[in-house]
Amino acid sequence: MAPLPLDHFRFLAPFYDRIFGGVDPRRLRELLAPFPAEEGLLLDLGGGTGRVVQALGCRPERVVVVDVSEGMLARARAKGFPCVRAAAEALPFPPGTYGRIVVVDAFHHLANQAQALREMWRVLAPGGRAVIEEPDIRHLAVRGIALGERLLLMRSRFRPAEWVAEGLAALGAEVRIVREGPIYWVVAQKESTPQA
């Protein structure tokens, strides 16, 4: 895989967990429920240092952290989590591999977000659930963050929750949007049996 033009996260990796603090897993656990999934693995897409799955209390044998930044993945590996360096747009997994997928504060960094949604849907198992947590661009503070990331040449594209939800619904997901302050979650449920 070709490296990103500028891997900002390689430079941030040693400090990332300290800068961005801990993750409050309560809302995420609620939206992933039942959690952990009865069967299957959890994919932390754009999972970086593994801070989300660590906060969720995931057992390493039940989770895979995927990211494009080797520097970030090195931190996740040091925490004991299995990692795969891959782009969200071309996941190296068979269809239906994961019972749960989380994307926390990473969707806006993906190069081709529509393709990433298709790949997430492909690797989500029947009956599985995906949860995407993102800063809500409707809020002024988030617009400031978006501008800052643009000035830093981070290629970030903050999408409204409706854009993400419509993309997943078009793939066949049962979708709902949850909002809380400057954050939103898009929850996508896959039918237990694939559509004919």
N, C-alpha and C positions, 0 to 999 in steps of 0.2 A: 504494500500500500504506500502510495506517495505521501510524504509528510505534508501537513498544512503549510501554506506559505509562511506563516509565522505562528509557531506554537506557543501562544501566550501561557498556556497551562503548564508547559515544561518549566517555565520560570516561576510560576505561582505554586507549583506542587509542594515544595518544602514548607510553605507557609499557609497553604490553602485552608486546612482544618482550623488553624488558629485565627485566620482572618474572618472566615465565614461562620465560625462557631459550630455549635452542635445543632442537631436536627431534632425538632419536637415530633416524635413519631405518632402521636395520638391520632391526628386527623388522617394521616396516611394509612395507619392500621385499620381505622374505621372504614375507609373507602376501599381497602383491599379485602375486607371481610367476606368470607371467613379467611382469616390470616393466622398462621400460614395456610396456604391452600392444602386441601386434603392430599392431593397428589400433585406431582410436578415440581418444577424448579421455578425460582424467581429470577428474572432477568433485570438487572439494574443497568438500564441503557443510558449512556453518558454518565456513568456512575463514578468516574474520576477516582478519588481516593477511597471509595467504599464507605464514606461517612454515613450515607443513608441506610445501607443494609446493616451497618454496625449499630446505628441508632434503633433500627427495627428489631435488633436482636437475632438476626438471621444466623442459622448454623451454616458454616462454610460449604458443607456438602449439599445444601439446598439452594445455592445462589451462584450466579455468574455475573461478574461486573464487566461491562463492555465500554470501552472508550477508545478514542483515537490517539490520546496523549499517553505515550509510554511513561513519561514522568509521573503522571497522575496514577497510572496503573501500578507503578512500582510501590507507591504508598499503600494501595489496596492490597497488593500481594503481601506486604510487610505485616498487614493486619490478619493475614491468613485466608483471604478470599481468592477463589479461582478467578482469573482474569483472561479476557480475550481482547486483543487489540484489533478493532474493526470499526468500519464506518457504519452508522445506523442505516444507511441506504443500501448496504450489501452485507447483511448478517450471515455469518457462516454456519447456520444451524438449519436442520431439517424443519419442515412445516410442523407446527403443533408441539414444539419442544417445551414451551414454558406455560405454566398454569397462571402465573402472575408476571406482569411487566410494570416496572416503575421508571418514569423519566422525571427526575426532580431538578428543576432549575437548569435544564440543559437543552430543551427543545429549541430555544431561540438560537442556539449555536449550530444547529444542524444545517448542512449545506443545501440539501434538497429535502425539505420538510415533508412534502407530499409523498415522495418515495420512501422516506423513513416511516411514515404511517403505514404504507403498504407492507413494508418489511416487518414492522411490529405485528401487524394483523396476521401475516403469513406464519410467523413463529409462535403466535399465541394459540394455545390448545383449545379445542372445543370446550365450552364451559368456562374458559379462562377470562381474566379481567386485566385490563391495562389502565393505569392511572398516570396521567401527565399533570405535573404541578409546574405552574409558570407564574412569573410576575405579570400582573394585569396592566397592559399598556394604557388602559383608560385612566390610570392614576398618574398624577403629575410627577411624583417621585420616580416612578418606573420609566416615564419618558426621559427623565434626567439620566437615569442609568443607561437607557438605550442610546442616548446621545453620547455619553461617555464611552461606551463600548464601540460605537461607530468611529469616534475620534481615535481610539486605540487600534483601529483596523481589525476588529474582531469578527466582522461579517455577521453580526447578530441581527436577527429579524424576529422581533417580538410580535407574535400573532395574537389576535383576539381569540378568546375562548371559543366563540362561535365558528371561527375558521377551522380550528382543530376538530371541534365536534362534528361539523359538516363533513370534513374529510373522512373521519371514522365512520360516520353514519352511512356514507356512500359505499363503504366496504362491507356494510351489513351489521355494524355494531348497534347495540342498544346503548344510547349515550345519554349521560346527564352531566350538567355543569354545576359545580359547587363554587361559591365565591366567599371569601373572607378577607376583608380589607384589600390590600394590594396584591393578593394572591388568588389564583383560581386553580381548580382541579377539573380536568375532564376525565370522566370515568367511562370506560368502554367495556361492555360485556359481550362476549361471544356466545352464540347459541351452543347448547350442549351437543347437538348434532348438526353437522355442516348442511347448509342449504343445498338443495339439488340444482 
